[in-house]
Amino acid sequence: MAVSGQAFIALLPELISTGFLIVVLLVGAFGESNAGVAAGLAALGSLAVFVSAAVLLATGFSGSFFGGGYVVDPFALYFKLIVAGSAFFAVLAAARWSGRTGDAPEYLTLILSVVLGASLLVSMRDLFGIFLSIELATIPSYAMVAFDRSRRESAEGGMKYLITGVIASSVLLYGIVLIYGVSGSAQLSDVANTFTGNLTPVALLGLGLMVSGFAFKVSAAPFHFWTPDAYQGAPTSAAAFLSVAPKAATFAVLLRILLEGMPGAAPTWTAVMAFLAIITMFVGNLFALRQRNVRRMLAYSSVAHSGYILAAFAALQGGGAAFAVQAVLIYTAAYAVMNMGAFLVIDLVGEDAKNYNGLVRTNPAAAASMGLFMAALVGIPPLSGFFGKLWIIIAGAQSGSILVYIVVGALVVNTVLSVPYYFGIIRNMILEEPTSETGGSKGNGAVRFSVYVLAILTTFFGLLIIPLSALVKASGLL
């Protein structure tokens, strides 16, 4: 089958990321002193992917390619922007640290590899293509978590992530194979013809296994157990990036699978999502309350926020479906800026809770930024997290389902549960006296720049709500 010029344009973000990751790797092969060049090229590459996706979105480019297995639409391009933007800040944050290790080109190549896999993932309409794209995004992330050879926690977290990841991938693949066996096709349009009305036991088993595999990828309980060790052991830039970009892409493709491939089975999978959402929210927040390590606290916090997004999946029914899709898009973007910013502050201050005592007096800029991120993660208006939760509540109210009302109630309860550990950081920064652990910025200028830009985006996120809502209507998912 001949590949048309349109197909090359459709693959532009992926081709750019592939080209840059090869160039960055080659730079490392020709000398150990090229860390700065590699970092510059990686930053330029992630920015080029962002710009290419933005141009395709602005020009209205769309289409289905390769037999319908790959699609370019506003929905896919939106998530490619999130992935590429997150990668840009991750590269900036990682440049100096990876340069000191002597492995900057290799580490930065891993980031671009995740970008390639995640960009492909959000455009896939074929179940086996989805699986391959997930693995392309996940396999480099194992190495990213274990990359810090100076810390035992890094190797431990990477090993746990790898072992559980392999098991989860096997479960996901088995579920996809069962769905393929029932449907006779891996194309979502063909799967939709089978997943209607009452499902056969094999179809239910396939759906359950597939959802379980995805639950691992997005750190949903009870499949979350790898998350705290992986995020605590990983380099800070890796934890920040992996908590945002691959997770956003996975939520995107799961949304596409359910709405395009299984709309007739919505009563079944919305009930599953409601159960997962409630369990995930409570597990994430209750364990986060016990943490004294800020990095580990943010890891459990990311579990809780996966539960909030799953609450929007539970609301994909009745009159709330349109708002639920908007909620997924808005929350993933809001979560990206506030959570990535919070993780990067750790590079400036440290991960021990004592490091934040009296921070407003020793490092006011970092303290103000962290305060914004903590308030946004709670959902204080008018910060970014508020709009994500508001859209989920609206979607739940319009769904007309008692079960979704329970999920929304659990979301409100968990928001209150999260206040002590988020605002505990703010309290310590303001009211506690500085200790010997409290100090000035430990990161470089690129890290500070990333933190401050993300703090600005978190603060003024409300200005993006109208264009994001318009984008959902143009996505064609509903």
N, C-alpha and C positions, 0 to 999 in steps of 0.2 A: 504494500500500500504506500503510495507516494505521500510524502509529507509536504503540505502546502505552506506558502508563506504566512498564511493566517495562523497556522499551528506554531510556527516559530515565534510569532508575536505573542501568542497565548502563553508560550513557555518562557517568555523573556525574563521574568524574575528568577526562574529556576536556572536558566542558562547563565545569567549573571552570577548567581551564587556559586554555580559549578566552576565557572571560569576563575573567580576570585579565590576560591578555596584551593584550586590547583596552583595558582600563582603564589599564594601565601606559603603553601607547602614547599614549592620550589625555592622560594627565597630562603627558607630555613636550610635547605639542602646545600646551599652555596656559601654558607658561613654562619657562625654562631653570633656574630656581631650585628646581625640584621634584625634584631628584635623591634627596633623602632620602625623600620621599613615595613615589617610584617604587620605591626599594629596599625600603621597608617593605611595599608592596603586592606586590611580586614574591616576597619571602620568605613573606608570608602566603599567597599563591597556591600556591606550591610545597608549603607545609605543609598547606594545605587539600586539595590533590590527594592527599598522603600519607594524611591522616586519612580521606578518603572511600574510598580503596582499602582502608585498614585496617578500616573499618567494614563494607564489603562482604565482606571476607574473614572477619571475626569473626562476622558474621551468617549466613554460609554461602550468600550470594547467588550464584547461577550460572544460566546459561542460554545458549541460542544464538539469535541475532537476525539480522534482515535476510537472510533466506533461508539462514541457516547460514554467512554470510560473516564474522560477528563473534561472538565467544564471550567470555563472562565465566566464568572458572573460577579455582580457587586458584592455578594456575600463572601465569596472566596477571596476577592481582592481586599476586602476589609480586613480579614484575618491575616492576610499576608502583610498588610501594613503593621499590624500589632506584632507579628513575629519579627519583621525586619527592624522595626523601631526598638524593640526590646534587645535585639542583637547589637544594635549600634551602641546602646548604653552599656551593655555587657562588655563589649570590646574596649570601650573607654576605661571601664573600671578594671579590666584585666590586664591592660597593657603593661603597666609598671611591674605588677606582681609577676606576671608570666615572663617578663624580661629578666627579672632577678633569678628565676629558676633556670634560665637558659633554654627553656622549651617554648618560647612564645609562639613561633610559627605552628608548632604542633597543637598547642592549646587553642589558638585562634582558628585553626583549621577545623577543630571539633565544633566550635560555635557555628561556623559557616555550614558545616555538614548538617547540624540540627536545623538550621534555617532552610536548607534545601529540602530535607525530609518533611518539615512542617509545611512548607509552601506547596509541595506536591500533595500533601495529605488533604488540605482544605479544598482542593479541586477535584478529588477523586469521586467517581460515581460507580466504581466497580469494587466489590468487597475484597477481592484479592489484591487489587491495586492499593486499597486502603491499608491492608495489612502490611504490604511491603513498604509503604510510605511511613507507617508508624515505626517499623523496625529501623528504617533509615534515619529517623529522628531520634530513636531511643538508644540504639547501639553506641553512637558517639557520646551520649549522655552518661553511660556507664563509665567511660574513660574520664570524662570531665569530673565526675564525683570523686574518683580515686586519684586524681592528678597530683594532689599535694603530697609529695613523698616525704615531706618533713613532719607530717602529722599522722599518727597511728589511726586516728579517727577517720581519716580520709580513705585509707585502704579498707578499713572495716565497713564504712558506709558504702563504698563502691562494691564490695563483695556481697553485702546483703542486698543491695539494689540489683546486682547482676543475677543472683540466684532467684530472687522472687520475680524479677522481670522475665526471666526465661520461662518460669512456670506460668506467669500471666499470659505471655505471648502464646504459649501452647494452648492454654484454655481459650484464648481469643480465636486462634486459628481453628480449633476444633468446632467452636460455635459457628464460625463462618462456613466451614465445610458442611455442617449439618444444614445450615440455611441454604447453601448451594444445592445440597442433595434434595431438599424439599422443593425448591423453586425451579431447579434445572438451569439456573443462570445466576451469575454473580452481579449482573447489572441491577441497580436499584429499581429501575422502571419495571423490570421483570419480577423482582422480588415482591414488589407492591401488589402484583396480581395474585400472589399466593398468600400473603399475610393479610387476609381479610376475614372478618367474621370469627368463627370458632377455630382456634389453632389446633393442629394435631400435636400429640405428645412430643414428636421429634422436633417440630417447629418451636414449641415452647422451650424444649431443652436447648436448642440452638440459640434462641433469643436470650435465655438465661446465661449461657456460657459467654456469649458475645458481650452482654452488658457487664458481666463479671470482669472480663478482660479489660474493658474500657474503664471500669471502676478502679482497677489498679492504676491505670495510666493517669487518672485524675486525682489520685489519693483519696478516694472515697472509702469510708469505713464499711465493712471491716477489712478492707484490702489496703489500708493505709500504713501498715506497720513498718514499711521500709522508709517512710518519709522522714521522720525525725533524725534517724541515724545518717541518712544520705545527705540531708541538708546541713546537718551539723558538721559532717566530715568534709563536705565539698568546699572548694575555694568559694569565697563570698560571691564573686561574680557569677560562678556556676550555679550556686544556690538561687541567686536572684533571677538569673535567666531561666533556669529549668522550672522554677516555680510559676513562671508566667507564660513563656512562648509555647512550649510543647503542650502545656495544659490547655491553653486557649485553642490551639489547633485541634486537639482531641475533642474538646467540647463542640467545636464547629462541625467536625465530621460526624460526630454522634448525632448532632441535631439534623444534619443532612440525611443520615441513614434512617432515622426515625420518621422524619416528615416526608421524605421522598420514597423510601423503601418500605415503610411499614405504617402508613397512615391508618389503614383499616384495623390495625391491632392496637390503636392508641389506648383503649381502656385497660389493656394488659400492661403495656410498658409504662404508662403514667402511674399506675399503682406501684410498680417496682421502683420507679424513680422517687415516688413519695416516701417509700420505706427507706431507701438509701439516703435521701436528703435528711430525714429526721435523725437517723442513726449517726450520720456523718457530722451534722451540726453539733450534736451533744458530745460525741466523742472528742471532736477537735477542741471545743471550748473547755470541757471539763479537764482534759489533760493539759491544755495551755495554762490553766489557772495554777497548776502545780510547778511550773517551770521557773527556774532562777537564771537560766541561760537564755539570753534574748534570741539568739539564733534558733534554739530549739523551740522557744515559745512561738516564733514566727512560723516554724514548720508545722506545729499543731494548728496555728491560726490558719495556715493555708488549707489544712484539712477542713476546718470549719467553713471556709469560704467556698470550697468545692461543694459543700452541702447547701450553701445558699444558692449557688448556680443550679444545682440539681432540683431545688425547689421550683425554679422557673421551668424546668423540664416537666415536673409534675403538673404544672398549670397549662400545658400544651393541649388544652381541650376546651370545648365550649366557646364562649365569647371571649375567653382570656388568651386564646392561642396567639393572636397577633401581638398582644402586649408581652406575652411570654417570650416570643422570639426577640422582640426588642430588648427585653430584660437580659437575655443571654448575651446579646451583642454589647449592650451598655455595660453590664457588669464585668465582662471579660476585659474591656478597655479600661474601666475604672480600676479594677483589681491590678492590672498591669502596671499602671503608673504609681499607685500607692504602695503596693507590696514590693515592687522592685526598688523603689526609693527607700523603704524601711530597711531592706536587706543591705543596701549600699551604705547606709549610715553606719552599719557595723564596721565597715572598712575604716571609717573615720574615728569611731569611738571605741569599738571593742564589743565583745559579745557577753561579757559578764554584766549582770544587772547593776553591780556596784559602780561600773564605769560611768553610769548615767547620773549618779548622785551629784547634784549641784551643777549640772552641765550648762545651765543658763548663764552661770557666772564665768565658766572657763571657756566655753565655746558656744556663744549665743546663736550663731547661724545654724550649726548642727542641731542644737536643741530645738530651735524653731521649726526646722525641717522635720525632725523626728516627731515633734508634737503634732504637726499637720498630718503626717502619715498615720499616727496612732488614732487621731480623731477621725480621719477618713475611713480607716479600717472598722471603726465602730459604726460609722454611718451618720456622723454629725453633719447637718446641713450647713453651708451649701457645698461641702466637699464631695469628691468623686464618689465615695462609697455610698453616700446618701441616695443618689439617683439610681444606682443599681438596685438597692433594696426597695426603694419606692416603686420601681417598675414591677418588681416581683410581687409586691403586695397588691398593686393594681391588677395584675394578671390573675392572681389568686382570687381576688374579690369578684372578678368578672367570669371566672371559670364555671361557677354554679355547682361546684363539687364540694361535698362535705369533707372529703379526704384532703382536698387542697386547702380548705379553710384550716384544717388541723396543721398542715405543713406550714402555712403562713403564721399561725399562732406559735409554732415551734421556732420559726425564724425570729419573731419578736422576742420570745423568751431568751433565745440564744444571744441576741443582740445585747440584752441586759446582762447576761452571763459574761459576755466578753469585756464589759466595761472595766472590771477590776484589774485585769492584767494589761490592757492597753493604757488605761489612765494611771495605772501604777507607775509606768515608765514616766509619764508626764509629771506625776506627783514627785517622784524622786528627782527629776531634773530641776524642779522649782523649789521644793521645800527642804530637801536633804542637803547637808553640808558636803562640799567636795571632799573626796577621799584621796588617798595616794594613787588609787587606780584611775581616778578621773584625770583626764588630760586633754591636750589640744588635739587637733586633727592628725591622724596617723596616715591618712591616704594622700594621694597626690592631687594635683589640680584637676585632672580629668575626673576623678571620683567626686570631688566637690562640685564641679560643673554639672555632672550627671544628677547628683542629689538635688541641687538647687533648681535645675530645669524640671525634674520630676515633681518637686514641691510646687512649682508654679502651675504645672499641668493639673496636679491634684486640686489646687485651689480654684482654678478657673474651668474645671471640667464641665460645669453646667452650660457653658457657651457652646459645647459640642452636641448637646442633646437633640436639638432640632435637626441638624444634618444627619445624625445617627438614626433618628426615627424615619427620616425620608429614605435613608439607605435601605432599611428593612423592607419598606414597601416596594422598592425596586429590585429586591433580591430574588423575588419569584418563589420563595419557599412556601408562601401561603397564598 
